[in-house]
Amino acid sequence: MVRTLVAGCCVVLTAFLGSLLPATQARAAALAPVLAGIHWGEGSDELAHHFGSRAIRLARPIEFGDSYVDVALRNQMLGGFPFTVYFQMDKTTHGLMRVMFERQRHGANPPVFRAVLETLSADYGPSARSCDTPAAPGNGYQPASERLWLDHNDIIRAVFMIGHLYVQIGPLGRVADSCGNRHPSMHQKM
C-alpha cells in the first residue's frame, strides 16, 4: 500500500503503448502533450525536430540496459507536477522504443504518486492490476507499489519506489512488470 512506504520514496509510472492510436491519444489527455505526433521507431533527430526548442540533446547518452537516451524534455506536467521526459531509443535499431516520465529524490513522494494515479485513472479507468512489493534483500530493500492499466494494445505501468518515480510508455512486450513478469490479456481485468 502506498501509505506504508517511507517518506522520500519514489514513484515509477511506466506506460507501454503498442501503437499510438487516435482513440488512445484522445483518452490519454495527460500524456498527449508528449505522445501526440511521435511514433515508435522514429529517430532522435526526428524527436528533437518535433519538440523544437523544448528538446534537450544530451552530450552523452544515458544507458538504460536495452536502450539509451539522447533526447529529453524538462518540466512536462503529469498529475499537476513537473517531470523530466526521456525518449528511450533501441540500442539496435536506434528507433524510439519507450517514453519515460521521471521524478527523483524528494520530488518522488506519496502525494505525487497519488496524483499520477488519479490522473491515469481519469484517462484509462481503474487499474487492471496492482501489486505491492515489500523491502527485501533481492530488491535492495526498496519497497515498491505498482499499477497497470490496459487500453487497446497498450499497457501503462506506474511504480512507486524509494527515491524514484517514473512513467514509461512503450510498445506492448518491451517491458516486464514486477506484478508477475507477464503482460495481462488485453481483454481481461486482473
C-alpha positions in Angstrom: 0.0 0.0 0.0 1.3 3.5 -0.8 0.8 4.8 2.7 3.1 2.1 4.2 6.1 3.3 2.2 8.6 5.5 3.9 8.7 9.3 3.1 11.1 10.1 0.3 10.1 7.0 -1.7 10.0 7.3 -5.4 7.2 6.8 -7.8 7.7 5.0 -11.1 5.0 5.1 -13.7 5.6 3.1 -16.8 3.2 3.1 -19.8 3.8 0.8 -22.7 1.8 1.8 -25.7 1.6 -0.8 -28.5 0.6 1.9 -31.1 -0.3 5.5 -30.9 -4.0 5.1 -31.9 -6.1 8.2 -32.2 -8.5 6.8 -29.7 -5.7 6.2 -27.2 -4.4 9.8 -27.7 -7.8 11.2 -27.2 -8.4 9.4 -24.0 -4.8 9.9 -22.7 -5.2 13.7 -22.2 -2.4 13.8 -19.6 0.1 12.1 -21.9 -1.0 13.7 -25.1 1.4 16.7 -25.0 4.3 14.3 -25.3 2.8 11.4 -27.3 0.9 13.4 -29.9 2.8 13.3 -33.2 5.5 10.8 -32.2 5.9 7.3 -33.5 7.6 4.1 -32.3 10.8 3.6 -34.3 11.5 7.2 -35.2 15.0 8.5 -34.6 16.4 11.1 -32.2 16.8 13.8 -34.9 13.0 13.5 -35.7 12.1 13.7 -32.0 14.4 16.7 -31.5 12.8 18.4 -34.5 9.3 17.6 -33.3 9.8 19.2 -29.9 12.0 22.1 -31.2 13.5 24.3 -28.5 11.8 22.2 -25.8 14.1 19.2 -26.7 17.3 18.8 -24.8 20.0 16.9 -26.7 22.3 15.1 -24.3 26.0 15.4 -24.9 26.4 11.8 -23.6 23.6 9.3 -23.8 22.1 7.8 -20.6 22.2 4.0 -20.7 19.0 2.0 -19.8 20.0 -1.6 -20.4 18.4 -2.3 -23.7 18.1 1.4 -24.6 19.7 4.8 -24.4 18.5 8.3 -24.1 20.0 11.2 -26.0 16.8 13.5 -26.2 14.8 14.7 -23.2 12.3 17.3 -22.1 12.1 19.1 -18.8 9.1 20.2 -16.8 6.4 18.2 -18.5 3.4 18.2 -16.3 1.7 15.0 -15.2 -0.8 14.9 -12.3 -0.1 18.6 -11.7 3.6 18.0 -11.1 6.7 18.6 -13.4 8.5 15.5 -14.7 11.6 15.0 -16.9 10.8 13.0 -20.0 13.3 10.7 -21.5 12.9 9.2 -25.0 14.4 5.7 -24.8 16.0 4.6 -28.1 16.5 0.9 -29.0 20.3 0.2 -29.0 20.0 -2.0 -32.1 17.6 0.0 -34.4 18.2 3.4 -32.8 14.5 4.0 -33.0 12.1 5.1 -30.2 11.1 2.2 -28.1 9.7 3.8 -24.9 9.0 7.2 -23.3 9.7 7.6 -19.6 8.4 10.4 -17.3 10.6 10.6 -14.2 10.9 12.4 -10.8 13.7 11.6 -8.4 14.5 12.0 -4.7 12.3 14.4 -2.8 10.1 15.0 -5.8 9.1 11.4 -5.8 6.7 11.0 -2.9 3.3 9.5 -2.0 1.3 12.7 -2.8 2.8 12.9 -6.3 2.2 9.1 -6.8 -1.4 9.5 -5.8 -1.8 12.5 -8.2 -0.4 10.5 -11.1 -2.6 7.5 -10.3 -5.7 9.8 -10.2 -4.7 11.3 -13.5 -4.1 8.0 -15.2 -7.3 6.6 -13.7 -9.3 9.6 -15.1 -7.8 8.8 -18.6 -7.9 5.0 -18.5 -10.3 4.0 -15.8 -9.3 1.8 -12.8 -6.0 0.0 -13.0 -6.2 -3.6 -14.3 -3.7 -4.9 -11.9 -1.8 -3.8 -8.8 0.9 -5.2 -6.6 3.0 -4.1 -3.6 6.5 -5.5 -3.0 7.9 -5.3 0.5 11.5 -4.4 1.2 13.8 -7.4 0.8 17.5 -8.2 0.1 16.6 -9.2 -3.5 15.2 -5.7 -4.3 17.9 -3.7 -2.5 15.5 -3.3 0.5 13.3 -0.9 -1.7 9.6 -1.4 -1.2 7.5 -0.8 -4.4 3.9 -0.2 -5.4 2.9 -0.9 -9.0 -0.3 -0.3 -11.0 -1.0 -1.4 -14.6 -3.7 -0.1 -17.0 -4.8 -1.6 -20.3 -6.0 0.4 -23.3 -6.4 -1.3 -26.7 -3.0 -2.8 -27.4 -1.3 -0.6 -24.8 0.0 -1.1 -21.2 0.5 1.7 -18.8 2.6 1.0 -15.8 3.0 3.1 -12.6 5.7 2.2 -10.0 6.5 4.0 -6.7 9.9 3.2 -5.1 12.3 4.8 -2.6 13.7 8.0 -4.1 12.3 7.5 -7.6 9.2 8.0 -9.6 8.9 7.3 -13.4 6.3 6.7 -16.1 7.3 4.7 -19.2 5.4 4.5 -22.4 6.3 1.9 -25.0 5.1 -0.9 -27.3 3.5 -4.0 -25.7 6.0 -6.6 -24.7 9.0 -4.3 -24.5 9.0 -4.1 -20.7 8.4 -6.7 -18.0 6.3 -5.8 -15.0 7.0 -6.8 -11.4 3.4 -8.0 -10.8 4.3 -11.5 -12.1 6.5 -10.6 -15.1 3.8 -11.3 -17.6 1.6 -9.0 -19.6 -2.1 -9.3 -18.9 -4.5 -10.2 -21.6 -5.9 -7.2 -23.4 -9.4 -8.4 -22.7 -9.3 -9.4 -19.1 -9.1 -7.4 -15.9 -6.7 -8.7 -13.3 
